[in-house]
Amino acid sequence: MLQISYLRENTTEAVERLAIKNFNASEAIKQILSIDDNRREIQLELDNLFAESNRISKTIGDLYREGKKSEADELKQKTVNIKDKSQETEKKLKEIEEELKNKLVLLPNTPSFMVPKGKTAEDNEIVFESSNEIVLNSDCIPHWDLAKKYDLIDFELGVKITGAGFPVYKGKGARLQRGLINFFIDEALKIGYNEIQPPILINEDSGFGTGQLPDKEGQMYHSAIDNFYLIPTAEVPITNIYRDVILKEEDLPIKNVGYTPCFRREAGSYGKDVRGLNRLHQFDKVEIVQLSHPDHSYQVLEEMQQYVQSLLIKLGLKYRVLRLCGGDMSFASALTYDMEVYSAAQQKWLEVSSVSNFETFQSNRLKLRYKEKSGKTRLAHTLNGSALALPRIVAALLENNQTPSGIKIPEVLIPYLGFEIID
């Protein structure tokens, strides 16, 4: 959620930056500032009523001490009237604060000045592409056929048990999943991340804190009886650990990593581009989350995306890094890098990670602050990234490593799996 102070002091800049996200914010910001003007007037009125009440109460005490009971009793009635008016004014203040919040949460985060202009994924900027080439035989097949050939993943059984988008991993396919999760967690621990195992159900406050609510209700699975949501990513519960928390400046940066299953409804996702593991309703993912000092968050973002690249290099995958344009960014992000791996059998790029800096957008919602040595409190910056999401990694590993004698396992995974080839 954007800060009122920023919108008031940098109105033109906010409108111009949000236009990069193809969001026309001019009228919305004008309404927000008008509502905030009214809120300020009501707050001033309430403050004056409290001040007058305190002044009269002091006078009443003085009168009683001077033995002027009748005069004191007359003033008492005035305090009753002020109390009634204060209660009415407090009610008006709460109503206008709620109206202001409801308007503010509709504004997306302002993009960083580094975000390129554009409307669709076609306008994203390629900032790096690895040079390794994947050469396969002419009879290579996509991962859904490989999964069936080697009995690794059963998509039809998943439909039987639940529905489309809920595959069943079997045998070496299940071991590959588990091995990748352990590999990703271990790599994060080596560079100082702290492992977290969070709940996979969240309440509304948690969904609001990281920006999923009220923006993405339709994309999340909802348990109506308890009013809980299944998480779309471990970012949500891990970041919410710090909701309503004031950290010490010396605590920053805070680095957490967590594995969870993730759930996304992905309504309207059909066709060949979502076949097999390309898009699922349930999938496994290892997430890295950092809380950063505002002065260092973009350095942290670069370190995070370089770390994700290191995982892809160790797995031997051909990949590229994209800086997302304004029109392809998420609601809450200020700057996002996407990592895509090349699927040689499908002859297409598959997104496997997004690494984003949210600046203060989430922390303002979360009331996540840190205290400077001077005693002043400031909003921290939040960042997160997939490190990594498994489905398309598995798809690329199966497809790109297929040989006439079986599917070769990358060397770094052999200690985790206990076998060198799927045959």
N, C-alpha and C positions, 0 to 999 in steps of 0.2 A: 504494500500500500504506500503510495507516495505521501510525502509529508506536506502538510498545509503550508509550512514555512517556505518550503522549496517552491511550491506553486505560486505563492504570493510574491516572493522575491524574484522569481525567474519565470514569469508567466509566458513571455514570448519564447524563451528557450524551451520550456516544457511543450508548448504547442508544436514547435518545429521538430523537436526530437520524437514526439509521438507520431508525427506525420511520417517519419521513416518507417514506423510500424504500420503505416497506412491507416492510422486512427486519427480522425478529425476531432481534436480535443478542445477546440476553441470555445464552443458553447458550453460544454460540460465543465470546463475549468471556471468559466464566468459564473455559472450557477453555483459551483462549490464555494467560490470566494464570496458570493453574495450571501449564501447560507452561513458562512463563517463570520461575516460581518454581523449578521443578526445574532449569531451565537455569542459573539464578543459583547454586544450590547446587553444581552440578557445576563451574561456572566457579570458584567459591570453593575447592572441593577441589583443582582443578588449580593455581590460583594458590598455594595452600599447599604443594603438592608441589614446584612450581618454587622457591618460597622456601626450603623445606627442603633441596632439592638444592643450591642456591647456597650456603646456610650450611655444609653439609657439605663442599662442594668447597673453600670457603675454609679450613675446619678442616684438611682433608687437606693443603693447601698449607703451612699453618703447621707441621703435624707433620713434613712432609718437610724443611722448613727447619731444624727443631729436631733432625733426625736420628732421629726416632721412626718409622722405616719400617714396623715391624710394626703399630703402631696405625693408621697411615695406610692400610695395605693392608686392614685389617679394615673400615675405614669405606668403602673403595672398593666392597666388595660391597653395602653398604647403598645406595650411589648407583645400582648396577645394578638393585636391587629397586625403587627409587623411579622410575627411568626406565621400567621395565616397567609400573608402575602408572600413570605419567603417560601413556603411550601408550594404555593401556586407557581412561583417563579422557578423553583427547582424542577418542578414537573415539566414546565416549558423548556427548560435547559436540556433535560434528558431527551425530550422529544426531538429537539433540533439537533442534538448531538447524534442521535440515531439516524436522522435524515442525512446529516453530513457524512456519516460513516457509510451509509448505503450508496451515496453518490461516489465517494472516494474509491470504494472497492470495485467500481466498474471501470476505473482507469487502469490500463496496463502499465507495466514498468517502463520508464523511459530508457531507450537503448543507449548504449555507450556511443561515444563519438567515433569509435572504430567500426561500428556496424555499417556494412554497405547497404545502399538503397536497393530495393527490389521488392517484387510482389510474391514470387513463388520460388520453389526449390531450384528452378532453373537459373535464378539470379544469385545463388550462393557462390561465394568466392573460394576457389580451391587454393589453399595456402601451402599444401605439400602433398606429394604423391610418391610412394616408395617405388624403387626401380626394379624390384624383383619380379620376374615374369613367371606365370603359371602355365606350364605346357602339359596338356592332357592328350590322351589318345582320342581319335575321332569318334570312338564308341563310348565316350564318357557319358554318364547319366546323372541327373539331378539327385539331390540328397533324399527326396521322398522315395525314389526308386532304390537308392542305396540302402535306406533304412529298412525297406521291405526285403531286399535281397539278403541282408545280413541279420535280419530280425532284431533291429536296434530300437525302432520306434514304431508303435502301432497307432496310426491316426484313426482308423476305423473303430478300434476298441475304445478309444477316447470318446468318439461320438456316441457309442453305445452307453458308456458309463455316465457321461455328462452332456457332451455336445461338441460341435465343431470348435476347434481352437483349444482343446484340452487333450494333448497327446499323452500316450502311455509309453514311458521309456523302459526298455527291457534289456536284461543281460549286459553286454558290453556297452550298450547305449546308455543305460543307467549309470554304469561305472564311469563312463566318459563325463557325464553330467557332474557326478560327485567329485571326480578328479579335477575338473576345471574349477569348480567352486573352491576346493581346497587350495589349488594353485593360486588363484586370484587373491584369496585371503592371505595366504602366506607371503606373497609378494608385497602386499600392502603393509603387513606387519614389519617387514624388513626395513621399510623406510619411515617407521614411526607412527603408523596409524594404530589406533586402539580399537579392538574388535568389540562390536555391540551386537547382541541378538535381541531385536526389538519385537513388540507385538506386531501382528499383521492385520489387526483390526484397529481402527482409529475412531475417535469421536469427532463431532462437528468442529470443536475448537481447534483440534489438530489439523483438520482439513482446511480450515480458514487460515491458520497460522502460516502455512507454506503456499497458499494460493490456489489449492485445488477447489475450495469452496469460496464463493458461490459460482465459480467459473466452470467447473468440470463435473457437475453432478451426473450428467448423462454418460460419462465415461467410466464411472466407478460403480462397482457392485455394492448394493446397499442392503443391510439387514434392518428392515423397517421396525421390527419388534423392539430391538435394542437401540436403534438409531446409530448403528456403527457402520463404517465403510471399510471394505477390504482395500488394502493399500495398493496404489499404482506403482509404488517404488519405495525402497527403504529410506529414501530421503525424508519422507514425511514423518515417520515416528522418530528417526534419529535426530532430525533438526528440532523437533518438538520437545526433546529432552530439555532444551534450554529456553522453553517458553516461560516468560515472566521471571527470568533469571538475570541478575547483574553480576557479570564476571569481573575479575581483576585484569587490568591491562596486560600484566605479565603472564596471564594464562594463555594469551593468544600467540600463535594460532592453535586451535583445537582441531585435532585430526581423528575422525572416526571412520571405521569401515564396517559394513554389515552385509550379511547374506540374508535374503528373504525370497520366498516366492512372491510374484507380483501379479496383479489382476487388473485387466483393462477390458471394458466391454467392447471398445472399438466398433461401435455401431456403424453399420453400412459398409463393412469391410468384406468385399467379395472379389472373386476373379482370380486370374492366374498369378497376379502379383502378390497374393497372400497365400499361395499354396504351400503346403508343408509347414516348415518352421518359419516362414517369412513373416507371418504375423499371427500371434496367438492371444487367447484370452487369459491364459495362465502361463507364466514363464519364470525361470529362475534368473536372479541377477545379484551381482555383488556391487554395492554402491559405496563410493567414497564421499565423505561430507567434511567440509572444513568451515570453521568460524575464524574470520580474519580481521585484523586491524584494517580500517578503511584505507590507510596509506599503502598497504601492501597487497591488497586483494587481487590486483591484476597480475602481479608477479606470481601469486599463488595459483591463479588460473592457468598461467603458462606452465608452471611446474606440474599441475594436475594433468593437463593435456599431453605433456611430454611423457608423463608416467604411463598414461593409457597407451601411447604409441609404443613404449618399451614392452608392454605386454603383447602387442600385436607382432612386434619384431621377434620376440622369443617364440611365438607360435608359428613363425614363418609365413605369416599371411601378407598378401599384397594389400595395401591400404592407402587411403588418402584422408586428408584433413580438410574440412570445410569450415569457413567462417560464415555463419548463417546471415542472410540478408534480413532486413527489417520485417518483411512480409512473411518470412518462414520461421520467425522466432516464437517462443512460447510467451504467454501472457505475462509471466513473472520475471523473465530473464532480461538482463542488461546486455549480456554478450554470451554467445554460445558457439562452441566448436563441436561439430559432428565428426565422428570417425566412421568411415565406411570401409568394408572389406570387399574385395572383388571375388565374386563367385564365377569360377571359370566354366562350370557346367551350365549355369544359367546365363552366363555372359552379361552380368549386371552387378552393380554396386549395391551392397546391403548395409544399411546403417546399424552399427553395433554399440555406439556410445554417443552420449551428449554430455559435454562438460560445460557448466554454466556458472557465471557470476551473477548473483541477484542483487548485489550491492546492499542497500538497506530496505529493499522492498519487502522481503520476508521478515526481517528483524523488526520492522516497524509494526507489522501485524502481531508478531510474537512478543513484542516488548522485550526483545533480547538486547541487552545493553552491556557495556563494560565501563568500569570506573577508571578514569585517568588518575595518575599520581597526584594531580592537582585537586582531585575530588569531584571533578565534573564528569557526568555520565554521557556517553555517546552510544549511538546504535552501531552494533558490529555489522560486518558484511558476511553474508552466507554464500557458500559455493558447494556444488555437488557434481558428481559425474558417475556414469556407468563404468565399472572397471572389473568385470564387463557384463553385459547382458548375454546370456548363453545361447538362445535359439539360433541366431544367425551366425554366431561364432561356430557352433556345432555344424550348421549347414555348410559353411565355407571349409571347415576342416575336413568333413567327409568328402565333399566334392573335389577340393583341390589336391587331396592326398590319395585319391583313388588310383590304383594300379591294376593290371590284369590279375595279380595274385592277392589283392586285398587292399585295405585302406591303412596306410602307414600312419603311425602315431608320432607327433612331434616329440623330439628328444626330451624337452622339459617336462612333458606329461608322463613319460614312461614310469618314473618312480611313483607317481600317484595312481597309475592304472595297473601296473604289474604285467602289462603285455605291450608288444611293439607293433602289432598289426591286428587289424580286424579282418578275419578271413572265415 
